[in-house]
Amino acid sequence: MGDRRPGNRRALLGDAAIAILAREGGRGLTHRAVDREAQVPQGTTKNYFPTRESLLEAAAARMAEEHRAAVERLHSTTPAQVSPSQLGELYPALLHRAVNGDPTQLLAMAELYLEAVRRPGVRQALGEMAIANAESAVALHQVAGLDSSTRDVGVLDAYLLGISLSLLALPPEALRRIGLDDPYSLGLGVFAAAVTTPAESAQSECS
């Protein structure tokens, strides 16, 4: 029958909302659609999230929760002596996974950004998610000896989001013509653009 605890039910509904946003866009996100996706009795989603805005906020909160958990898993498995260049290799991998793996999270994120433009509650939830994502990533950067701030990581996340959407949405010829056809170089490039490494910091102090 599955775990019926409220926290797990909220997570289930949040996951269902994310899947619908990615597959059908914002217009497809209804309480009944989430009930069907989550395979719960009709009316369940409305009991937990009475309005559509609260449902969108729940999707944003669930994405933030999953992102923090992923970063924590990565942090726990990262060697103590990881270098900045090794950490930099993570970002091409993230681009590759977002576009060539399962794009659900990326597509749902794009839909949430569009909804946030017109819905203050979703904007607030999305802002909290962005801050939580940046703060969780800062700890990972510190393992590599980087003095990254939430601003540095926030800019890096914004770069990655924009590039990921372009890679996913534009045809190959257009990507080639505008220089976005090499995800590996792009990932390394945005990391270098947003993050100051110890070597760069030392050079700046000496100049």
Secondary structure as GFF3:
##gff-version 3
##sequence-region A 1 207
A	DSSP	alpha_helix	6	24	.	.	.	ID=ss1
A	DSSP	three_ten_helix	26	28	.	.	.	ID=ss2
A	DSSP	alpha_helix	31	38	.	.	.	ID=ss3
A	DSSP	alpha_helix	44	48	.	.	.	ID=ss4
A	DSSP	alpha_helix	52	77	.	.	.	ID=ss5
A	DSSP	alpha_helix	84	88	.	.	.	ID=ss6
A	DSSP	alpha_helix	90	100	.	.	.	ID=ss7
A	DSSP	alpha_helix	104	118	.	.	.	ID=ss8
A	DSSP	alpha_helix	120	143	.	.	.	ID=ss9
A	DSSP	alpha_helix	150	169	.	.	.	ID=ss10
A	DSSP	alpha_helix	172	177	.	.	.	ID=ss11
A	DSSP	alpha_helix	183	194	.	.	.	ID=ss12
A	DSSP	alpha_helix	198	206	.	.	.	ID=ss13
###
